[in-house]
């Protein structure tokens, strides 16, 4: 029993220090210098809290630096009871409040981001971990407080924290040149041959890709009755694909290594192969594991015109409240349907897309 009492304070300090150090590293895993990894943390965790781009960059690096710093300071004999342990408890308490709100709003789903991609964890699991950690620290602070070193060195504390935060800004860039990489050999869009329309049969306009209705007039000649589809407008995506606002188009938002994205692409290829006049499909890829794009197309069974965007720009275009895989059905630049989730009611549904494609709208 005496041995347990003797080693328990150090055991608690080592355990909590390890959790903080792993948590900090997890947010920049797998590459500490990777701009993309921390950008995902900013987009998925900070933007929903109301942070703008610049503030998110500062806060994310400062937070990770503080986590590293507090994890290290738990291992040193300076101001443990006065400053270090209360600071760790306070940070864990803030995390618990944030995660509780997140779970109340969105439910207990998805990765909370506490350990980044290193160790995915649901909000409830993270809350449980943090509450247990707070309990252990309170035991350490109250019951074993007299056994803790009482050396005071505020300069050492501030130096360690400042240095850890500074290193985050040095090794993790706050800016990366925007990358827009176009597919080297964009596939040629296949245009269905124009048929002579009879008895109201629809034909394809090869110049605009629009479906038009035609009827046989009294002298046996075809003529247009009216273009189908909503009034043309700018979708906001024309900077990536010049013809995106012309007729029916599918604009997909994929991450090359995302299994849900690959499965969605495979379904779209099957639909294209079995559906006459299927809309032209174009892809915006997130610049994460971009080297897997050829394998992505191999799995899908076809290649499409695509561009690769920097992670921040990609999420800015997709929308921070949306997730991949994203599939936007556009008609003359109007967003008819936008699927933007790996599961749930907002996830891609091929049957629903078939229904949407069959709908006719007059100007």
PyMOL commands that set and color helices and strands:
alter all, ss='L'
color gray80, all
select helices_A, chain A and resi 2-26+35-49+53-73+80-106+123-142+145-147+154-171+259-274+290-300+311-318+350-358
alter helices_A, ss='H'
color red, helices_A
select strands_A, chain A and resi 180-182+202-204+211-216+222-227+248-255+280-286+305-309+326-331+334-340
alter strands_A, ss='S'
color yellow, strands_A
deselect
rebuild
show_as cartoon
